[in-house]
Amino acid sequence: MSNQVLTTGDDAPIESRDQLVGVFEKGNKPKADWRIGTEHEKFVYRLSGHGAPSYDEPGGIRDLLDGMAAFGWEPVLEGGNVIAMKGSDGAISLEPAGQFELSGAALDTIHETCAESNRHLAQCREVGDRLGLGFLGLGFWPDKTRSELPVMPKGRYVIMRSHMPKVGTLGLDMMLRTCTIQTNLDYASEADMVLKFRVSMALQPLATALFANSPFTEGKPNGFKSFRSHIWTDTDPARTGTLPFVFEDGFGFERYTDYALDVPMYFVYRDGKYIDAAGHSFRDFLAGKLAVLPGETPRVGDWKDHLSTAFPEVRMKGYLEMRGADGGRWDRICALPAFWVGLLYDDVALDAAWQLVKGWTPADHDRLRAEVPRLALQAASPNGGTLQDLAKQVLAIADAGLARRARLNRMGDTEQGFLNPLREIADSGLTNADRMLALYHGAWGGDVSKAYDTESY
C-alpha cells in the first residue's frame, strides 16, 4: 500500500474514458526498457521487550524516518508529519501500524534490486541500533493484538480504518498486522499484458505457498501457514480476489478499466487533505455527481490514486504487481523477483508456464485460493500431485528463463542463484511457516518470542 505520489500530468482533468484506459496503455514498453521494482515491508519493534513503537515517542517511527536522512533520503510531509522518504533507491513509506516499507526503484536486474534491498536493510539496522529498534521479517505479527499496535498519522489510513469493519471482519488485521513482499513488472503490449496477467494470477497461490510465513497469531499457532493470505479473503470482496474475468475472452485494458471503475472509492486527495469518499462510485465522480465533491470531476491523479485502492492478487497500474507473498527474510526479498522475472520476462518461459495453467477451470483457481493459506505446498495441484510437485516444475521453468536472460553481475553470476531459497523449499516441501511451527513445538518450547531471534533482519 505504498503512498501515491502525483507525477507530471496527473492533475490534468479527465475528459474521456479513453484517458482511464490510457493509463494502462502508457505502460506498454519495448523489452529493452522492462524493469524490476521490488517492495518489501517489515515490522519495527523495540529490542527491549519487543513492543511496537508509536510515531511520536522518543526513538519511535518519526525518529526512525528522520534517521534515514543521513543516507540521502528526503522527507515527504503530510500535515506537518514526515510520512515517507524519497531517494535514489525509491521511497520509504509507512504502513498503517508503522510497518516500514521500501518501494524500490525500477531497476534492470535482480542483482541490482537485491543490492538495493541490502543497502536499505543495512541503513535500517544502523539507525535501528542507535534507537533500540529491530526489524522482523514475517507475514503477520506473531504476538501482537490489534490494541497493542500504534496508528500512523496518514489521512488515507483514517478513512480506511473507518471503512474496513463495514465490509469484512479482517480488514483491520490486514492494515495493522501484515507485511508482504511484492514485485512490479512491465509488459510490451496489451496482448503481452494479458498473457502475463493470466499466468501470474494462476500461479499466485503457488507464490503464496512458497513464501508462506505467517503461522502465528497472538502467540499461538493459528491453523494457517499464510494467515496473511487468508486475511485477504475477508477484507473487502469488492476490491480483492482472483478476478475470474482475467481468464475470459476479451480481457484487456478496457475490461480492467471497467473492473476498477466498479471498485468502490476510498478518498479524494485535495489541497493536502484526504476527503472521505468511502463506498462512493468513481463512475459518479466521472459524471460530476460525487456526493462529497458535487459538480467536480476527477483528474488523472485521482484515477491513479483509485487504482492503488484495489487489492486483487495481481494488480495493474501501468505495470503488473505480484501481491501473493508473505514478508520474509532478506533472501526472500531477492527470491520473489527472481521467481516472477524468470517466468514472465522470457518468452519461452512464459509460454511454458501458460501451458501448465491454461487448462485450469474457475473452480481450480477458487480452490487453490481457498486451500493454500492453510496447506501451502501440500494443497492439491490441478495438474495432479501437490503444489510441491508443481513448484519444482515452475521453478525449473523460471530457472531456464533467468539463464536465457543471462544478466550477469561483476563476478559473472547469472540471476539464477536468487532462486536457491525457493528450490530448497520445493525440494523439502517445508515452507518457513512449517520450519517455525516445528521450532515452536520443539526447541522454542511454545515461546513465539523466539521468532525475534531467528526472523529479524
Disulfide bonds with the S-S distance in Angstrom:
Cys114-Cys334 1.99
